[in-house]
Amino acid sequence: MRVLGIDPGTRVLGYGVVEQQGNSLRALDHGTVSPGDKLSLERRLHLIFQGITAVIDAARPDAVAIEGLFSHKNARSALVLGHARGVALLCAARAGLEVFEYAPAEVKKAIGAPGNAEKEQVVKMVRGFLGVERIDKFDAADALALAVCHLNRHRFTARLASAVIGGRR
């Protein structure tokens, strides 16, 4: 199974593609779509749409894992972030991909970091967990962690289903 993790943002959006091979996970690609903050919001959203579409076309994931909504101190920031999430959801829907949402604390725990881990610690844990030599942006590390979180959840659910079905025999 191959999962595209997306850490939404309108200035910098992180993405990471992770593939499960047997019991191991392997990072295939990661990076950012970075329209910056000089362009209008609609132009940034268009560039994000193009970037995510290109990643989906190249990576051909089976599912998308995205950071779920969480409370922001600033309502405007939450609203703008919601726009980037909407574009990511649209890209996934156009590609026929199912989307799974995870809370930031759950994602951090999936890579062995505490739920309140700082960005630097997430990068370190993702690098160690996936054997990735270099991750230049926090957003890409978060996206890789999202993909890992989904794959861990998927493996656990599959094992649980197998145990339940096996127990009924």
C-alpha positions in Angstrom: 0.0 0.0 0.0 1.2 3.5 -0.9 0.0 6.6 1.0 0.4 10.2 0.3 0.6 12.3 3.5 -0.3 16.0 3.2 0.5 18.7 5.8 -1.7 21.5 4.5 -0.7 25.2 4.3 -1.2 28.0 1.9 2.4 29.3 2.1 4.1 25.9 2.4 2.3 22.6 2.0 4.2 19.4 2.8 3.8 16.1 1.1 5.3 12.7 1.7 4.8 9.4 0.0 5.4 6.2 2.0 5.0 2.6 0.8 4.4 -0.5 2.9 6.4 -3.5 1.7 5.6 -6.5 3.9 6.3 -5.3 7.4 8.6 -2.5 6.5 7.8 1.1 5.4 9.8 3.0 2.8 9.8 6.7 2.0 9.4 7.2 -1.8 9.2 10.9 -2.1 8.8 14.0 0.0 8.9 17.8 -0.4 6.9 20.9 -0.4 4.6 23.0 -2.6 5.7 26.5 -1.7 3.7 29.4 -3.3 5.0 31.8 -0.6 2.9 34.7 0.7 3.4 37.3 -2.0 0.7 35.9 -4.3 -3.0 36.3 -3.8 -4.7 33.5 -1.9 -6.5 32.3 -5.0 -3.2 32.1 -7.0 -1.5 30.2 -4.1 -4.5 27.8 -4.0 -4.2 27.2 -7.7 -0.4 26.5 -7.4 -1.2 24.1 -4.5 -3.8 22.3 -6.7 -1.3 21.9 -9.5 1.4 20.7 -7.2 -0.7 18.1 -5.4 -2.1 16.9 -8.7 1.4 16.4 -10.0 2.4 14.5 -6.9 -0.6 12.2 -7.2 0.0 11.6 -10.9 3.6 10.7 -10.2 3.2 8.7 -7.0 0.0 6.9 -7.7 -1.0 6.5 -4.0 -3.7 4.2 -2.8 -4.9 6.7 -0.1 -4.3 10.1 1.3 -3.6 11.0 5.0 -4.1 14.6 6.0 -3.9 16.5 9.2 -7.3 17.0 10.7 -8.7 20.3 11.8 -7.6 21.6 15.1 -8.2 24.8 17.0 -6.1 27.8 16.1 -5.7 30.9 18.3 -6.4 33.0 15.2 -9.7 32.4 13.4 -8.4 33.9 10.1 -5.4 31.5 10.1 -7.8 28.5 10.6 -9.9 29.7 7.8 -7.0 30.1 5.4 -5.6 26.7 6.4 -9.1 25.3 5.7 -8.8 26.5 2.1 -5.5 24.6 1.6 -7.2 21.5 3.1 -10.1 21.9 0.8 -7.8 22.0 -2.3 -6.0 18.8 -1.0 -9.4 17.1 -0.5 -10.5 18.1 -4.0 -7.3 16.7 -5.5 -7.8 13.4 -3.7 -11.4 13.2 -4.7 -10.6 13.9 -8.4 -8.1 11.0 -8.3 -10.7 8.7 -6.7 -8.6 8.4 -3.5 -10.0 7.9 0.0 -8.9 10.5 2.5 -8.1 9.8 6.2 -7.7 12.5 8.8 -5.4 12.4 11.8 -4.9 14.7 14.8 -1.4 16.1 15.2 -0.8 14.3 18.5 -1.8 11.0 17.0 0.6 11.5 14.1 3.5 12.3 16.4 2.8 9.2 18.6 2.8 7.0 15.4 6.4 7.8 14.8 7.4 7.4 18.5 7.4 11.0 19.5 5.4 12.5 22.3 2.1 14.2 21.3 3.6 17.6 22.2 6.9 17.1 20.3 8.6 20.0 18.7 9.2 20.2 14.9 12.9 19.3 15.2 12.0 16.1 17.2 9.4 15.1 14.5 12.1 15.5 11.8 14.5 13.4 13.8 12.0 10.6 14.5 10.8 10.5 10.9 14.4 10.3 9.6 15.1 7.4 12.0 11.8 5.7 11.4 12.0 5.7 7.6 15.8 5.8 7.2 15.6 9.1 5.3 18.9 10.9 5.2 17.7 14.4 4.8 14.4 16.3 5.2 14.8 20.0 4.5 11.4 21.2 5.6 9.3 20.6 8.7 6.2 20.4 6.6 7.6 17.5 4.6 8.5 15.6 7.8 5.0 16.2 9.1 3.6 14.8 5.8 5.8 11.7 6.0 4.6 11.2 9.6 1.0 11.4 8.4 1.6 8.7 5.9 3.3 6.5 8.5 0.4 7.1 10.9 -2.1 5.9 8.3 -0.1 2.8 7.4 0.3 1.9 11.1 -3.4 2.3 11.6 -4.1 0.3 8.5 -1.8 -2.5 9.5 -3.4 -2.6 13.0 -6.9 -2.6 11.6 -6.0 -5.4 9.1 -4.5 -7.5 11.9 -7.5 -6.9 14.1 -9.9 -7.8 11.4 -7.9 -11.0 10.6 -8.0 -12.0 14.3 -11.7 -11.4 14.6 -12.5 -13.3 11.4 -10.1 -16.0 12.4 -11.7 -16.3 15.9 -15.1 -16.9 14.4 -14.1 -20.1 12.7 
